[in-house]
Amino acid sequence: MRIPVGCALTLLAREFGAISEESFEEEKRSIIESILGTKNVTKLILRDDEGLVFGVPTDVEVDLAVKDDTHFLVGFEFSVSKGDVALLSGLGRLYEIKEGVRPRLLMVGSFTEEGVMELAEKLQVEIKICNDGKL
């Protein structure tokens, strides 16, 4: 599976604020398309009235991709941490409650911190590592 060669560079540029939000959104769509084979990607804002994700009521934002009847919540981080995986899992629970659809959870990053893959497996978060133009 090929992804844009600039995936890791895009994530690094975002980490240090060296890319505009508009450019980053375009790159995310390209990365999602190469992974999932769909251009149907939207930025979703959900109201978390119960505080399921952060412990207090707030609006939360996540990228939603839909392919066929499968809904994917997609997160992007240069360095994927346990906190990133836990956050995406919480977003998945909220989405399922709000929309009545259990989404697949996908995190894209350049590398992971220690112990992340084990937690991701337990929380059913798929992690794709981008480097050298491949996942």
ABEGO torsion letter per residue (X at the ends): XBBBAAAAAAAAAAAAGABBAAAAAAAAAAAAAAAAGBABBBBBBBBBAAGAAAGBBBBBBBBBBBBEABBBBBBBBABBBAAAAAAAAAAAAAAAAAAGBBBBBBBBBABBBBGAAAAAAAAGBBBBBBBGGBX
